[in-house]
Amino acid sequence: MVRRRNPLPPSPLPQRSGVDAVRVRLPAGDAWATVRDHLVARLSADAGVIDTMLGEGRIVDVTGRPVPRDMAYVPGMYVWFHREPPDEEQVPFEIEVLYQDEHLVVADKPHFLATTPRGSHVTETALARLRLRLGIPALGAAHRLDRLTAGLVLFTVRPEERGAYQSLFRDRRVAKEYEAVAPYDPALALPRTVRSRIVKERGILAAFEVEGEPNAVSRVELLEHRDGRARYRLLPQTGQTHQLRVHMSALGVPILGDPLYPVTAGPVPAGDFSRPLQLLARVLEFTDPVTGHEHRFVSRRTLRSWPSYEEWAG
């Protein structure tokens, strides 16, 4: 007999600017006297910040009632609150919706726009923008596309169907095609399939290759070249973090505009949109797990450095 997990209770707080409230479950086994004491320790926040939120009624229980400062700690209890959004630089590029039905939204994301709220990028994300623009609060991302990469992202309309679409990416049942502009090396024999083991450690910006069983596989094809630059078709067979960027750098042709590979120059400064990474998620192709329809979506974006390197570099 399969035991079903209890469904998570719905948030009693509405979204704010397309962003969900934070949900915190009080774990069993802890011996905190109050909810307040646990939140101070768990969130690594100044006690004064938590006290202010409690005093203003901004932390609520499952019924939406404000949690008092002296509420006793109850293992398994849920509380919700909205974090104060960070100061975010507005990404001055629009996100385009290529397709929408009752199950899916396929968007063509610009460079520099994060897919989902994370870290210092909260409201300036594709998910938050689309929830507000389309009026679909339950919209969710089926996968993620790196913030610096432009191109196609798949979103789901119904939460109960999200798992089916996420499994497409987990089980590698989505044919993905990328395009990149990078230096041209006449000595580099292409096409070729690159296999390596890539590791990404928490708190470190760049991923890196290590010895061991390959977990990252990419096919690299040359489309055309001129003036020392080339257009490449990249076909990832796996989905490791920064996989294509790492593999292109390892081949000696790092993608133009990459701030991490081969030399880590640090994150792109906030507000600097001058030289976008020349990597584009161009094609998504898959069989719809809900409707059975065959889908093939193609990005309408172009990589600026190919038609005009001077415009991109300047």
C-alpha positions as CSV (number, residue, x, y, z in Angstrom):
1,M,0.0,0.0,0.0
2,V,1.4,3.4,-1.0
3,R,1.2,6.1,1.6
4,R,0.2,9.5,0.2
5,R,1.8,12.5,1.7
6,N,-0.5,15.0,3.2
7,P,-1.0,18.0,0.8
8,L,0.5,21.2,1.8
9,P,-2.0,23.8,3.1
10,P,-2.6,26.7,0.8
11,S,-1.1,30.0,1.6
12,P,-3.4,32.3,3.6
13,L,-1.5,35.3,2.1
14,P,-2.0,36.6,-1.4
15,Q,0.9,37.0,-3.8
16,R,2.7,40.3,-3.7
17,S,4.0,41.5,-7.1
18,G,3.6,38.0,-8.5
19,V,5.7,36.5,-5.7
20,D,4.4,33.9,-3.2
21,A,4.6,34.3,0.6
22,V,7.4,32.4,2.3
23,R,6.1,29.2,4.0
24,V,7.9,27.9,7.1
25,R,7.1,24.5,8.8
26,L,8.2,24.2,12.4
27,P,10.1,20.9,12.5
28,A,9.6,18.1,15.1
29,G,12.4,17.5,17.6
30,D,13.2,21.2,18.2
31,A,12.7,22.5,21.7
32,W,12.0,26.2,21.1
33,A,9.8,27.9,23.6
34,T,8.1,30.1,21.1
35,V,7.6,30.5,17.3
36,R,9.4,33.8,17.6
37,D,12.5,32.2,19.0
38,H,12.6,29.6,16.3
39,L,12.2,32.1,13.5
40,V,15.0,34.3,14.9
41,A,17.4,31.3,14.8
42,R,16.2,29.7,11.6
43,L,16.1,32.8,9.4
44,S,19.3,34.2,10.7
45,A,17.5,37.5,11.0
46,D,18.0,40.2,13.6
47,A,15.6,39.6,16.5
48,G,14.4,43.2,16.1
49,V,13.3,42.4,12.5
50,I,11.3,39.4,13.6
51,D,9.7,41.3,16.5
52,T,8.7,44.1,14.1
53,M,7.1,41.7,11.7
54,L,5.2,39.9,14.6
55,G,4.2,43.3,16.1
56,E,2.8,44.4,12.7
57,G,0.9,41.2,12.2
58,R,2.9,40.2,9.1
59,I,3.6,36.6,10.2
60,V,0.4,34.5,10.1
61,D,-0.8,31.0,10.8
62,V,-2.7,28.6,8.5
63,T,-5.9,30.5,9.1
64,G,-4.4,33.9,8.2
65,R,-4.4,35.1,11.8
66,P,-1.3,37.0,13.0
67,V,1.1,35.0,15.1
68,P,1.5,36.7,18.5
69,R,5.0,37.2,19.9
70,D,4.5,34.7,22.7
71,M,2.9,31.9,20.7
72,A,4.2,28.6,21.9
73,Y,6.2,26.5,19.5
74,V,4.1,23.6,18.0
75,P,6.0,21.1,15.9
76,G,4.5,20.7,12.5
77,M,2.8,24.1,12.5
78,Y,3.1,26.3,9.4
79,V,3.5,30.0,9.3
80,W,3.7,32.4,6.3
81,F,5.1,35.9,5.7
82,H,6.3,38.1,2.9
83,R,10.0,39.0,2.8
84,E,10.8,42.6,2.2
85,P,11.9,42.6,-1.5
86,P,15.5,43.6,-2.2
87,D,16.4,46.6,-4.2
88,E,16.3,45.3,-7.7
89,E,17.6,46.9,-10.9
90,Q,14.8,46.7,-13.5
91,V,15.8,44.5,-16.5
92,P,15.0,46.7,-19.4
93,F,13.9,43.9,-21.8
94,E,10.5,42.4,-22.4
95,I,9.6,38.8,-22.1
96,E,7.5,37.5,-25.0
97,V,4.8,34.8,-24.8
98,L,5.1,32.5,-27.8
99,Y,2.4,30.0,-26.8
100,Q,-0.4,29.7,-24.2
101,D,-3.2,27.2,-23.6
102,E,-5.0,25.9,-20.6
103,H,-2.0,23.8,-19.6
104,L,1.1,25.6,-20.8
105,V,2.8,29.0,-21.3
106,V,6.0,29.1,-23.4
107,A,7.9,32.3,-23.0
108,D,10.9,33.7,-24.8
109,K,13.1,35.1,-22.0
110,P,15.5,38.0,-22.5
111,H,19.1,37.9,-21.2
112,F,19.6,39.0,-17.5
113,L,16.1,38.1,-16.4
114,A,16.0,35.3,-13.8
115,T,13.5,32.5,-14.3
116,T,12.1,32.3,-10.8
117,P,12.5,34.3,-7.5
118,R,15.8,33.4,-5.9
119,G,18.3,35.4,-3.8
120,S,18.5,39.0,-4.9
121,H,16.2,38.5,-7.9
122,V,12.6,38.4,-6.8
123,T,10.1,40.6,-8.6
124,E,12.5,41.0,-11.6
125,T,11.9,37.4,-12.7
126,A,10.1,35.8,-15.6
127,L,7.7,34.0,-13.3
128,A,6.7,37.1,-11.3
129,R,6.3,39.2,-14.5
130,L,4.2,36.5,-16.2
131,R,1.9,35.9,-13.2
132,L,1.0,39.6,-13.2
133,R,0.8,40.0,-16.9
134,L,-1.3,36.9,-17.6
135,G,-3.3,37.0,-14.4
136,I,-2.4,33.4,-13.5
137,P,-1.3,33.4,-9.8
138,A,-0.8,29.6,-9.9
139,L,1.7,29.8,-12.8
140,G,4.9,27.8,-12.1
141,A,8.1,27.0,-13.9
142,A,8.6,23.5,-15.3
143,H,12.4,24.1,-15.4
144,R,15.0,26.8,-15.1
145,L,17.0,28.8,-17.6
146,D,20.1,30.5,-16.3
147,R,19.6,34.3,-15.7
148,L,22.3,35.3,-18.2
149,T,20.9,33.0,-21.0
150,A,18.1,34.1,-23.2
151,G,15.5,31.9,-24.8
152,L,12.6,29.4,-24.2
153,V,11.2,28.6,-20.8
154,L,8.2,26.3,-20.2
155,F,5.6,27.3,-17.5
156,T,2.7,25.3,-16.2
157,V,-0.8,26.7,-15.6
158,R,-2.2,24.1,-13.3
159,P,-0.2,23.1,-10.1
160,E,-1.6,19.6,-10.3
161,E,0.0,19.1,-13.7
162,R,3.4,20.6,-12.9
163,G,5.0,17.4,-11.9
164,A,4.1,15.8,-15.3
165,Y,5.9,18.6,-17.2
166,Q,8.8,18.7,-14.8
167,S,9.3,15.0,-15.4
168,L,9.9,15.7,-19.1
169,F,13.1,17.5,-18.2
170,R,14.1,15.2,-15.4
171,D,13.7,12.1,-17.7
172,R,15.4,13.8,-20.7
173,R,12.3,13.6,-22.8
174,V,12.7,17.2,-24.1
175,A,14.9,17.8,-27.2
176,K,16.7,21.1,-26.5
177,E,18.8,23.1,-28.9
178,Y,20.9,26.1,-28.1
179,E,22.8,28.6,-30.2
180,A,26.0,30.3,-29.2
181,V,28.5,32.8,-30.6
182,A,32.2,32.1,-29.6
183,P,35.6,32.4,-31.1
184,Y,36.4,30.3,-34.2
185,D,39.3,27.8,-33.9
186,P,40.1,26.1,-37.3
187,A,42.0,23.4,-35.4
188,L,38.9,22.4,-33.4
189,A,37.4,19.3,-35.1
190,L,33.6,19.6,-35.1
191,P,31.0,18.2,-34.7
192,R,31.9,16.4,-31.5
193,T,30.3,15.1,-28.3
194,V,31.8,16.4,-25.1
195,R,31.5,14.2,-22.0
196,S,32.8,15.2,-18.5
197,R,31.9,15.3,-14.9
198,I,30.8,18.8,-13.7
199,V,30.4,19.8,-10.1
200,K,28.7,23.0,-8.8
201,E,29.2,23.7,-5.1
202,R,26.9,25.9,-3.1
203,G,28.3,29.4,-2.6
204,I,30.7,29.2,-5.5
205,L,29.7,31.0,-8.7
206,A,31.4,28.8,-11.2
207,A,31.0,25.1,-11.8
208,F,34.1,23.0,-12.7
209,E,35.1,19.7,-14.2
210,V,36.5,16.9,-12.1
211,E,37.7,13.3,-12.6
212,G,35.0,10.6,-12.5
213,E,32.1,9.2,-14.3
214,P,30.7,11.8,-16.8
215,N,27.4,13.4,-15.8
216,A,27.4,16.0,-18.5
217,V,27.1,15.3,-22.2
218,S,26.9,18.0,-25.0
219,R,27.1,17.8,-28.8
220,V,28.8,20.8,-30.3
221,E,28.3,21.6,-34.0
222,L,29.7,24.4,-36.2
223,L,27.1,26.3,-38.1
224,E,29.2,29.1,-39.8
225,H,32.2,31.3,-39.1
226,R,33.6,34.7,-40.2
227,D,36.0,37.3,-38.9
228,G,37.3,35.0,-36.1
229,R,33.9,34.3,-34.7
230,A,31.5,31.3,-35.2
231,R,27.9,30.3,-34.6
232,Y,27.5,27.0,-32.9
233,R,24.6,24.6,-32.4
234,L,24.7,23.1,-28.9
235,L,22.7,20.0,-28.1
236,P,22.8,19.1,-24.4
237,Q,21.9,15.6,-23.5
238,T,22.0,16.3,-19.8
239,G,21.2,19.4,-17.7
240,Q,24.1,20.2,-15.3
241,T,24.5,23.8,-14.1
242,H,26.4,25.9,-16.7
243,Q,27.1,22.7,-18.7
244,L,27.3,24.3,-22.1
245,R,29.4,27.2,-20.8
246,V,31.8,24.9,-19.1
247,H,32.1,22.6,-22.2
248,M,32.7,25.4,-24.6
249,S,35.4,26.9,-22.4
250,A,37.0,23.5,-22.1
251,L,37.2,23.3,-25.9
252,G,39.0,26.6,-25.9
253,V,36.2,28.6,-27.4
254,P,34.4,30.3,-24.4
255,I,31.1,31.8,-25.2
256,L,31.2,35.6,-25.8
257,G,30.2,37.6,-22.8
258,D,30.7,34.9,-20.3
259,P,31.8,36.4,-17.0
260,L,32.8,33.0,-15.4
261,Y,34.5,30.9,-18.0
262,P,37.4,30.5,-18.5
263,V,38.3,33.2,-16.0
264,T,35.9,34.1,-13.2
265,A,35.5,37.9,-13.2
266,G,32.7,37.8,-10.7
267,P,28.9,38.4,-11.2
268,V,27.7,40.9,-13.8
269,P,27.3,44.2,-11.8
270,A,23.7,45.3,-11.2
271,G,22.4,47.5,-14.0
272,D,25.1,46.4,-16.5
273,F,23.2,45.1,-19.5
274,S,25.9,46.0,-22.0
275,R,27.3,42.7,-23.1
276,P,24.8,39.8,-22.7
277,L,26.1,36.3,-22.8
278,Q,25.8,35.0,-26.3
279,L,23.9,31.9,-25.5
280,L,20.3,31.3,-26.6
281,A,17.9,28.4,-25.8
282,R,16.5,28.3,-29.3
283,V,14.4,25.1,-29.5
284,L,12.2,23.0,-27.2
285,E,10.6,19.9,-28.6
286,F,8.5,17.3,-26.7
287,T,5.3,15.3,-26.5
288,D,2.8,16.9,-24.2
289,P,2.3,14.5,-21.2
290,V,-1.2,15.8,-20.6
291,T,-2.7,16.3,-24.1
292,G,-0.4,14.0,-26.1
293,H,0.3,16.8,-28.6
294,E,3.6,17.1,-30.3
295,H,5.2,20.5,-29.6
296,R,8.1,22.3,-31.2
297,F,8.8,25.9,-30.1
298,V,11.5,28.1,-31.6
299,S,12.8,31.3,-30.1
300,R,12.4,34.6,-32.1
301,R,15.5,36.1,-30.5
302,T,18.9,36.6,-32.1
303,L,22.4,36.9,-30.7
304,R,23.5,40.4,-31.3
305,S,27.2,39.7,-31.7
306,W,26.8,37.7,-34.8
307,P,25.3,40.3,-37.2
308,S,27.2,43.1,-35.5
309,Y,30.0,42.3,-33.2
310,E,30.8,46.0,-32.8
311,E,27.3,46.8,-31.7
312,W,27.4,44.1,-29.1
313,A,30.9,44.9,-27.9
314,G,30.3,48.6,-27.7
